[in-house]
Amino acid sequence: MSFVSEIFKGGAEGVLSGIKGIIGAFKGDPTVKLQLEAAIATAQITLEAQIAQAEATILTAVNATMQAEAKSDHFLQWSWRPLVGYSFVATVANNYLVLPYFQKFLQPIVIPAEVWYAWLAILGVTAGFRGLTKWQQTKNGKNGG
């Protein structure tokens, strides 16, 4: 389960737990109390199913995007994710694994915070625009990549 779905599930469980506590303190008709508890249990099951469905939908969309990028003829389109990963690993390996042993020969790779912020902003806008484009294509009945 993803981080976001864990947050939503935890919040929903907290609300439902509070409602269960209120129902537990209910001194009225025992059949009404049982009906309310059954409704809460049904709501919890429905919520968990909806969270699982949303997570499956997100994973399917990510998988489709990655498959489309892998099939591309453009080198940068299918290789940018691995290049980013390899660059990160190279930076971490240089700064924290190799550098301590070879300080006389190597220098740390310094990446200013502003560069990270700019990179994340560009990636965020690009991903948002791509998602909006795909949503519009799906809405219009076109199957675009």
Secondary structure as GFF3:
##gff-version 3
##sequence-region A 1 145
A	DSSP	alpha_helix	3	24	.	.	.	ID=ss1
A	DSSP	alpha_helix	30	71	.	.	.	ID=ss2
A	DSSP	alpha_helix	75	92	.	.	.	ID=ss3
A	DSSP	pi_helix	93	98	.	.	.	ID=ss4
A	DSSP	alpha_helix	113	139	.	.	.	ID=ss5
###
